[in-house]
Amino acid sequence: TTEELQNQVRQFERILGDISTIPMNDQLSQELYVANAKAGNVGRTFELLRYRTQQSIPPFRDIHDKYMRYDEYSMAIQSIISATVELRRNRSPIHPESESAVTPLAEDPTRWLDYILLSMKARNVDLTTAMAGRMLSTYACSGRTGRATHFFYKVETRLKQQDADSDSSSTNGHNKRSLVKVVRLKRNRSPKPHKVPSISRNILRATTEVPTPNDNTITGSKSSTGDVSNQQLRQQQLTSRKLELEMKNEWSPSLSAAFAFAQSLEQGACGHEPVKLDVRCYNFLIKACCHRGALQRAIWLLTEKMPELGLKPNEYSYNTILHALARVGDEMYLTELLIEMTNNPSLSLTPNSVEALVLGKLNAGNVGGAITLIQDIYNQHGVLPPSSTHLDVLEHALGHEYVHEAKRHIWFLEQIKQQWRSSDEYMKAHTNSAYTKNWDWKRLHDQVVKGVIHNPKLSRDGIKHLFQFFGETLTDDSFL
């Protein structure tokens, strides 16, 4: 674990300190610096950074690394990211961030980032857009708060009557029936309305007074000129009300700190020249919003802020929001973003995109819709979700006793396996697919073949074992 690694690094440093004949030089300080950074010893890492700065040791870097992930200051950022591992594991999914009395330093790393900027300025190291992105990533690595996640199901065991073997019968001539334990999924209560953007928008529509059309909202939408219908204008104004709530400091202090730090980078922080944030930087801000449950703010960045700055969101931008919406079961917004992606010729659906869409439908309780979605996207775009998603579909179908839906998905998987026995047949069927045009063929081949065909849990024996776990029987006749 991270804590064990931290203790081992500290113990190694104590041993070196007991050996007085080993001097602290450039090479040794660099090795200790990297070790503490990877272990998450933030205080020790920045103490070594201060030592190297005072000794006028030039910062080390990898000139072949495009995103500057292995240079001296990136390793200082890595120490912050490594320190948040325990925070991600132990975060309570019940209480939102605002209910916490004390915000951990790893939750708001602004003070550490400011020290990095000051050290860079003192050593004449320019601040680049790639480094700005690495800094902003620290605000999106501390895990999800209670507003950003929900537990839709819980596993429970039930007793089910099962027929005994045909050769064993009771004295009155009837077959014996035995009680066996089976696993089922029980749906919990739906998430709170403020977690789901589409539901909160409907509640605002029904309970709040809509502002006048001349009211300039934070979304920057212009007043109606007759081209926009009253219903569209009403929806924009209601969305802006939810957006205003998420932009307040009370919603998430650390999220407000992330946007304040991003604004300081654009204006010139700690004596550096102003930096223009790129798509990668805004993707980290979107991820930070999603982890804090500010989904409407993330959608605003995607659909309004980035296009206003001339930035084109990429697949990562959409996938981040898709997964956030899936975690709260917002099936309506997932469908809207799916339509946007398919209508945009510069974007293509990826396995992660399909995974998020399917999980969103499963969390919403729409098992049949999830199976149909997988088939439709594969037939139209030639994209399959990861193998774990297929297992989730089968588990949800069997957990809700939709055995016919589980068999329907098995038949689809069997068709995929037969089709993939000849790669030429697949390429002929999906030559015009946007996915095959924009993604490497080997990547696609590895994704489907290794993920679906070569996964032992999706083999015939593995699927039979899964059915048996849920108290159902599956014969060879159920396969093609």
C-alpha positions as CSV (number, residue, x, y, z in Angstrom):
1,T,0.0,0.0,0.0
2,T,1.0,3.7,-0.2
3,E,1.4,3.9,3.6
4,E,3.8,1.0,3.6
5,L,5.8,2.5,0.8
6,Q,6.0,5.8,2.6
7,N,7.3,4.1,5.8
8,Q,9.9,2.1,3.8
9,V,11.2,5.2,2.1
10,R,11.5,7.0,5.5
11,Q,13.3,4.0,7.0
12,F,15.7,3.9,4.1
13,E,16.5,7.6,4.6
14,R,17.2,7.0,8.3
15,I,19.6,4.3,7.4
16,L,21.4,6.6,5.1
17,G,21.5,9.3,7.7
18,D,23.2,6.9,10.2
19,I,26.0,6.4,7.6
20,S,27.8,9.7,8.0
21,T,30.3,8.9,5.2
22,I,27.7,9.2,2.4
23,P,27.5,12.8,1.3
24,M,24.3,14.4,-0.1
25,N,25.1,15.1,-3.7
26,D,23.1,15.8,-6.9
27,Q,22.5,12.1,-7.8
28,L,21.5,11.0,-4.2
29,S,19.2,14.0,-3.7
30,Q,17.5,13.2,-7.1
31,E,17.0,9.5,-6.2
32,L,15.6,10.4,-2.8
33,Y,13.4,13.1,-4.3
34,V,11.9,10.7,-6.9
35,A,11.4,7.9,-4.2
36,N,9.6,10.3,-1.8
37,A,7.5,11.7,-4.7
38,K,6.2,8.3,-5.8
39,A,5.6,7.3,-2.2
40,G,3.5,10.4,-1.5
41,N,5.7,11.9,1.1
42,V,4.7,15.5,0.2
43,G,6.6,17.3,3.0
44,R,9.8,15.4,2.4
45,T,9.6,15.9,-1.3
46,F,9.2,19.6,-1.1
47,E,12.0,19.8,1.5
48,L,14.3,18.1,-1.0
49,L,13.1,20.5,-3.7
50,R,14.0,23.4,-1.4
51,Y,17.4,21.9,-0.8
52,R,18.1,21.4,-4.5
53,T,17.0,25.0,-5.2
54,Q,19.2,26.4,-2.5
55,Q,22.2,24.4,-3.7
56,S,21.6,25.7,-7.3
57,I,21.3,22.2,-8.7
58,P,19.8,22.3,-12.1
59,P,16.4,20.6,-12.4
60,F,16.4,17.3,-14.1
61,R,14.0,16.5,-16.9
62,D,13.3,14.0,-19.7
63,I,13.5,15.8,-23.1
64,H,11.6,13.0,-24.8
65,D,8.6,13.3,-22.6
66,K,5.9,15.4,-24.3
67,Y,3.8,16.0,-21.2
68,M,6.7,16.5,-18.9
69,R,5.7,13.7,-16.5
70,Y,9.2,12.7,-15.4
71,D,10.9,16.0,-14.8
72,E,11.7,17.5,-11.4
73,Y,8.6,19.6,-10.9
74,S,6.3,16.9,-12.3
75,M,7.6,14.6,-9.7
76,A,6.7,17.2,-7.0
77,I,3.1,17.1,-8.5
78,Q,3.3,13.3,-8.4
79,S,3.9,13.4,-4.7
80,I,0.5,15.2,-4.3
81,I,-1.2,12.7,-6.5
82,S,0.3,9.8,-4.6
83,A,-0.7,11.3,-1.3
84,T,-4.4,11.3,-2.4
85,V,-4.6,7.5,-2.8
86,E,-5.6,7.0,0.9
87,L,-8.0,9.9,0.6
88,R,-9.7,8.2,-2.4
89,R,-10.0,4.9,-0.5
90,N,-11.3,6.2,2.8
91,R,-13.6,9.0,1.5
92,S,-17.1,8.7,2.8
93,P,-19.6,8.4,-0.1
94,I,-22.5,9.5,2.2
95,H,-21.4,13.0,3.4
96,P,-20.7,15.7,0.9
97,E,-17.5,17.6,0.9
98,S,-19.1,20.8,2.4
99,E,-20.1,18.8,5.6
100,S,-16.4,18.2,6.4
101,A,-15.1,20.5,9.1
102,V,-11.5,20.4,7.8
103,T,-10.4,20.2,4.2
104,P,-7.3,18.0,3.8
105,L,-4.3,19.6,2.2
106,A,-4.5,17.0,-0.6
107,E,-8.0,18.1,-1.3
108,D,-6.9,21.7,-1.9
109,P,-3.2,21.6,-3.1
110,T,-3.0,25.3,-4.0
111,R,-0.3,26.1,-1.4
112,W,2.0,23.3,-2.8
113,L,1.4,24.4,-6.4
114,D,2.2,28.0,-5.5
115,Y,5.5,26.8,-4.0
116,I,6.3,24.9,-7.2
117,L,5.6,28.1,-9.3
118,L,7.9,30.1,-7.0
119,S,10.7,27.6,-7.3
120,M,10.3,27.5,-11.1
121,K,10.6,31.2,-11.2
122,A,13.6,31.2,-9.0
123,R,15.4,28.7,-11.2
124,N,14.3,30.4,-14.5
125,V,12.0,27.5,-15.6
126,D,9.2,28.6,-17.8
127,L,5.7,27.6,-17.1
128,T,4.2,25.7,-20.1
129,T,0.7,24.6,-20.9
130,A,1.7,20.9,-20.3
131,M,2.9,21.8,-16.8
132,A,-0.3,23.8,-16.2
133,G,-2.3,20.7,-17.1
134,R,-0.3,18.6,-14.7
135,M,-1.0,21.1,-11.9
136,L,-4.7,21.2,-12.6
137,S,-4.8,17.4,-12.5
138,T,-4.1,17.4,-8.7
139,Y,-7.6,18.9,-8.1
140,A,-9.2,15.9,-9.9
141,C,-7.3,13.0,-8.2
142,S,-8.8,13.0,-4.7
143,G,-11.8,10.8,-5.5
144,R,-15.5,11.4,-5.7
145,T,-17.6,13.0,-3.0
146,G,-21.0,11.9,-1.9
147,R,-22.7,14.2,-4.4
148,A,-21.0,12.4,-7.3
149,T,-21.9,8.8,-6.6
150,H,-24.8,6.6,-5.5
151,F,-25.3,2.9,-4.6
152,F,-28.2,1.7,-6.7
153,Y,-28.3,-1.9,-5.7
154,K,-27.3,-4.2,-2.8
155,V,-26.7,-7.9,-3.0
156,E,-28.9,-10.3,-1.0
157,T,-29.5,-14.0,-0.9
158,R,-33.0,-15.6,-1.2
159,L,-34.4,-19.1,-1.0
160,K,-35.6,-20.6,-4.2
161,Q,-37.4,-23.8,-4.8
162,Q,-35.6,-26.1,-7.2
163,D,-36.7,-29.5,-8.6
164,A,-34.7,-32.5,-7.5
165,D,-33.2,-35.1,-9.8
166,S,-35.7,-37.2,-11.8
167,D,-34.6,-40.5,-10.2
168,S,-35.4,-39.2,-6.7
169,S,-39.1,-39.1,-6.0
170,S,-41.2,-39.1,-2.9
171,T,-43.5,-41.9,-1.8
172,N,-46.6,-40.3,-3.2
173,G,-45.1,-40.1,-6.7
174,H,-44.4,-36.4,-6.9
175,N,-40.9,-34.9,-7.5
176,K,-39.1,-33.6,-4.5
177,R,-38.4,-29.8,-4.4
178,S,-35.5,-28.5,-2.4
179,L,-34.7,-24.9,-1.3
180,V,-31.5,-23.5,-2.5
181,K,-29.9,-20.1,-1.8
182,V,-29.6,-17.8,-4.8
183,V,-28.2,-14.3,-5.3
184,R,-30.4,-11.4,-6.3
185,L,-30.0,-7.6,-6.7
186,K,-32.3,-5.4,-4.7
187,R,-32.7,-1.8,-5.8
188,N,-32.0,0.9,-3.3
189,R,-33.8,4.2,-3.2
190,S,-33.2,6.5,-6.1
191,P,-30.5,9.2,-5.8
192,K,-31.4,12.6,-4.3
193,P,-32.7,15.0,-6.9
194,H,-29.8,17.4,-6.7
195,K,-27.4,14.7,-7.8
196,V,-29.2,14.1,-11.2
197,P,-29.0,17.1,-13.6
198,S,-32.1,16.2,-15.5
199,I,-34.2,15.6,-12.4
200,S,-33.0,18.8,-10.7
201,R,-33.8,20.7,-13.8
202,N,-37.4,19.4,-13.7
203,I,-37.7,20.3,-10.0
204,L,-36.6,23.8,-10.6
205,R,-39.1,24.1,-13.4
206,A,-41.9,23.1,-11.1
207,T,-40.9,24.8,-7.8
208,T,-39.1,28.0,-8.7
209,E,-40.0,31.2,-10.5
210,V,-38.4,31.4,-13.9
211,P,-36.4,34.6,-14.5
212,T,-37.4,37.0,-17.2
213,P,-36.0,36.6,-20.7
214,N,-33.9,39.8,-20.2
215,D,-32.1,38.3,-17.2
216,N,-28.4,37.7,-18.1
217,T,-27.5,34.4,-16.5
218,I,-24.1,33.0,-15.9
219,T,-24.3,30.8,-19.0
220,G,-24.0,33.9,-21.2
221,S,-27.2,33.1,-23.1
222,K,-28.6,36.0,-25.1
223,S,-32.1,37.2,-24.9
224,S,-34.7,35.7,-27.2
225,T,-35.1,37.2,-30.6
226,G,-38.0,35.1,-31.7
227,D,-35.8,32.3,-33.2
228,V,-35.6,30.5,-29.9
229,S,-38.9,29.0,-28.6
230,N,-40.2,29.8,-25.1
231,Q,-39.6,26.2,-24.0
232,Q,-35.9,26.3,-25.0
233,L,-35.4,29.7,-23.3
234,R,-37.1,28.4,-20.2
235,Q,-34.9,25.3,-20.1
236,Q,-31.7,27.5,-20.5
237,Q,-32.8,29.7,-17.6
238,L,-33.6,26.8,-15.3
239,T,-30.3,25.2,-16.1
240,S,-28.5,28.4,-15.3
241,R,-30.1,28.4,-11.8
242,K,-28.6,25.0,-11.1
243,L,-25.3,26.2,-12.5
244,E,-25.3,29.2,-10.2
245,L,-25.7,26.8,-7.2
246,E,-22.7,24.7,-8.3
247,M,-20.5,27.8,-8.8
248,K,-20.9,28.9,-5.3
249,N,-18.1,28.3,-2.8
250,E,-20.4,26.5,-0.5
251,W,-20.9,23.7,-3.0
252,S,-17.2,22.7,-3.0
253,P,-14.4,24.8,-1.6
254,S,-11.7,22.7,-3.4
255,L,-13.5,23.1,-6.7
256,S,-13.7,26.8,-6.3
257,A,-9.9,26.7,-5.5
258,A,-9.3,24.8,-8.7
259,F,-11.0,27.4,-10.9
260,A,-9.3,30.2,-9.0
261,F,-5.9,28.6,-9.6
262,A,-6.7,28.1,-13.3
263,Q,-7.7,31.7,-13.6
264,S,-4.4,32.7,-12.0
265,L,-2.4,30.7,-14.5
266,E,-4.2,32.5,-17.4
267,Q,-3.4,35.9,-15.8
268,G,0.2,35.1,-14.9
269,A,0.8,33.4,-11.5
270,C,3.9,34.0,-9.3
271,G,5.6,36.1,-11.8
272,H,5.2,33.7,-14.8
273,E,3.9,34.7,-18.2
274,P,0.2,34.1,-18.7
275,V,-0.6,30.6,-20.0
276,K,-3.4,29.8,-22.4
277,L,-5.2,26.6,-21.2
278,D,-5.8,23.9,-23.8
279,V,-8.3,21.1,-24.1
280,R,-6.3,18.9,-21.8
281,C,-6.4,21.5,-19.0
282,Y,-10.1,21.9,-19.3
283,N,-10.5,18.2,-19.3
284,F,-9.0,18.1,-15.8
285,L,-11.4,20.9,-14.7
286,I,-14.3,18.9,-16.1
287,K,-13.1,15.8,-14.2
288,A,-12.8,17.9,-11.0
289,C,-16.4,19.1,-11.4
290,C,-17.6,15.5,-12.0
291,H,-15.8,14.3,-8.9
292,R,-17.5,17.0,-6.8
293,G,-20.9,16.4,-8.2
294,A,-21.1,19.6,-10.1
295,L,-22.3,17.9,-13.3
296,Q,-24.1,20.9,-14.6
297,R,-20.9,22.9,-14.4
298,A,-19.0,20.2,-16.2
299,I,-21.7,20.2,-19.0
300,W,-21.4,24.0,-19.2
301,L,-17.6,23.7,-19.7
302,L,-18.2,21.2,-22.4
303,T,-21.0,22.8,-24.3
304,E,-20.4,26.5,-23.8
305,K,-17.1,27.6,-22.2
306,M,-14.8,25.5,-24.4
307,P,-16.5,26.4,-27.7
308,E,-16.5,30.0,-26.7
309,L,-12.7,29.9,-26.3
310,G,-12.3,28.1,-29.6
311,L,-11.4,24.7,-28.0
312,K,-12.9,21.5,-29.4
313,P,-13.8,18.9,-26.8
314,N,-12.4,15.5,-27.5
315,E,-13.5,12.0,-26.6
316,Y,-12.0,12.2,-23.2
317,S,-14.1,15.3,-22.4
318,Y,-17.3,13.5,-23.3
319,N,-16.3,10.2,-21.7
320,T,-15.6,11.9,-18.3
321,I,-19.1,13.4,-18.2
322,L,-20.7,10.2,-19.5
323,H,-19.2,8.2,-16.6
324,A,-20.3,10.9,-14.1
325,L,-23.8,10.8,-15.4
326,A,-23.8,7.0,-15.4
327,R,-22.9,7.0,-11.7
328,V,-26.1,8.9,-10.8
329,G,-28.2,7.1,-13.4
330,D,-29.1,10.1,-15.5
331,E,-30.3,8.2,-18.6
332,M,-31.9,11.4,-20.2
333,Y,-28.6,13.4,-20.3
334,L,-26.7,10.3,-21.4
335,T,-28.9,10.1,-24.4
336,E,-28.5,13.8,-25.2
337,L,-24.7,13.5,-25.1
338,L,-24.8,10.3,-27.2
339,I,-26.7,12.2,-29.9
340,E,-24.1,15.0,-29.8
341,M,-21.2,12.6,-30.2
342,T,-22.8,10.7,-33.1
343,N,-23.7,14.0,-34.9
344,N,-20.2,15.4,-34.5
345,P,-18.0,14.1,-37.4
346,S,-14.8,14.9,-35.4
347,L,-15.7,12.6,-32.6
348,S,-16.0,8.8,-32.5
349,L,-17.5,6.5,-29.9
350,T,-14.9,4.6,-27.9
351,P,-15.2,1.5,-25.7
352,N,-15.2,3.7,-22.6
353,S,-18.1,5.7,-24.1
354,V,-20.2,2.6,-24.6
355,E,-19.3,1.4,-21.2
356,A,-20.6,4.6,-19.6
357,L,-23.8,4.5,-21.6
358,V,-24.5,0.9,-20.7
359,L,-23.7,1.4,-17.0
360,G,-26.0,4.4,-16.9
361,K,-28.9,2.3,-18.2
362,L,-28.1,-0.5,-15.8
363,N,-28.2,1.9,-12.9
364,A,-31.5,3.3,-14.1
365,G,-32.9,-0.3,-14.1
366,N,-33.2,-0.6,-17.9
367,V,-31.4,-3.9,-18.5
368,G,-33.1,-4.6,-21.8
369,G,-32.3,-1.1,-23.1
370,A,-28.6,-1.7,-22.1
371,I,-28.4,-4.9,-24.2
372,T,-30.1,-3.3,-27.2
373,L,-27.8,-0.3,-26.9
374,I,-24.7,-2.5,-27.1
375,Q,-26.1,-4.3,-30.2
376,D,-27.1,-1.0,-32.0
377,I,-23.7,0.7,-31.4
378,Y,-21.8,-2.3,-32.5
379,N,-23.9,-2.7,-35.7
380,Q,-23.7,1.0,-36.5
381,H,-20.2,2.0,-35.3
382,G,-18.3,-1.3,-34.8
383,V,-17.5,-0.5,-31.1
384,L,-17.8,-2.9,-28.2
385,P,-17.5,-2.0,-24.5
386,P,-14.9,-3.7,-22.4
387,S,-15.4,-7.3,-21.3
388,S,-16.2,-6.2,-17.7
389,T,-19.3,-4.4,-19.1
390,H,-20.6,-7.6,-20.6
391,L,-20.3,-9.3,-17.2
392,D,-22.1,-6.4,-15.6
393,V,-25.0,-6.8,-18.1
394,L,-25.3,-10.6,-17.4
395,E,-25.1,-10.0,-13.6
396,H,-27.8,-7.4,-13.7
397,A,-30.1,-9.5,-15.9
398,L,-29.7,-12.6,-13.7
399,G,-29.9,-10.6,-10.5
400,H,-33.3,-9.2,-11.6
401,E,-34.4,-12.6,-12.9
402,Y,-34.4,-11.5,-16.5
403,V,-33.1,-14.8,-17.7
404,H,-34.4,-14.3,-21.3
405,E,-32.5,-10.9,-21.5
406,A,-29.3,-12.7,-20.3
407,K,-29.7,-15.3,-23.0
408,R,-30.3,-12.6,-25.6
409,H,-27.0,-11.1,-24.7
410,I,-25.3,-14.5,-24.8
411,W,-26.6,-15.0,-28.4
412,F,-25.1,-11.6,-29.3
413,L,-21.7,-12.5,-27.9
414,E,-21.8,-15.8,-29.7
415,Q,-22.4,-14.0,-33.0
416,I,-19.5,-11.7,-32.2
417,K,-17.2,-14.7,-31.7
418,Q,-18.2,-16.3,-34.9
419,Q,-17.8,-13.1,-36.8
420,W,-14.3,-12.5,-35.4
421,R,-13.1,-15.8,-36.5
422,S,-12.5,-14.1,-39.8
423,S,-11.0,-10.6,-39.5
424,D,-11.6,-9.9,-43.2
425,E,-15.4,-10.5,-42.7
426,Y,-15.4,-7.9,-39.8
427,M,-13.4,-5.3,-41.8
428,K,-15.8,-5.7,-44.8
429,A,-18.8,-5.1,-42.5
430,H,-17.3,-2.1,-40.7
431,T,-15.1,-0.4,-43.3
432,N,-17.1,2.8,-43.2
433,S,-17.3,2.9,-39.4
434,A,-16.0,6.1,-37.9
435,Y,-14.3,4.0,-35.2
436,T,-12.3,1.9,-37.6
437,K,-11.3,5.1,-39.5
438,N,-10.0,7.0,-36.4
439,W,-8.6,4.1,-34.3
440,D,-5.8,1.8,-35.0
441,W,-6.9,-1.7,-36.2
442,K,-4.7,-3.5,-33.9
443,R,-6.1,-1.6,-30.9
444,L,-9.6,-2.5,-32.0
445,H,-8.6,-6.2,-32.6
446,D,-7.0,-6.4,-29.1
447,Q,-10.0,-4.8,-27.5
448,V,-12.6,-7.2,-28.8
449,V,-10.6,-10.4,-29.3
450,K,-8.7,-10.3,-26.0
451,G,-11.6,-8.7,-24.1
452,V,-14.5,-10.8,-25.3
453,I,-13.3,-14.0,-27.0
454,H,-10.3,-14.7,-24.7
455,N,-11.9,-13.8,-21.4
456,P,-12.4,-17.0,-19.5
457,K,-15.4,-15.5,-17.7
458,L,-17.2,-15.0,-21.0
459,S,-16.4,-18.5,-22.2
460,R,-19.2,-21.1,-22.2
461,D,-18.0,-22.7,-19.0
462,G,-17.6,-19.3,-17.4
463,I,-21.1,-18.2,-18.4
464,K,-22.6,-21.5,-17.1
465,H,-20.8,-20.9,-13.8
466,L,-22.3,-17.4,-13.6
467,F,-25.8,-18.7,-14.2
468,Q,-25.3,-21.4,-11.6
469,F,-24.1,-18.7,-9.1
470,F,-27.5,-16.9,-9.6
471,G,-29.4,-20.2,-9.3
472,E,-30.2,-20.6,-13.0
473,T,-29.3,-23.4,-15.4
474,L,-27.9,-23.0,-18.8
475,T,-27.5,-25.8,-21.3
476,D,-25.5,-26.0,-24.5
477,D,-28.6,-25.5,-26.5
478,S,-28.7,-21.9,-25.3
479,F,-25.6,-21.1,-27.3
480,L,-25.5,-20.8,-31.1
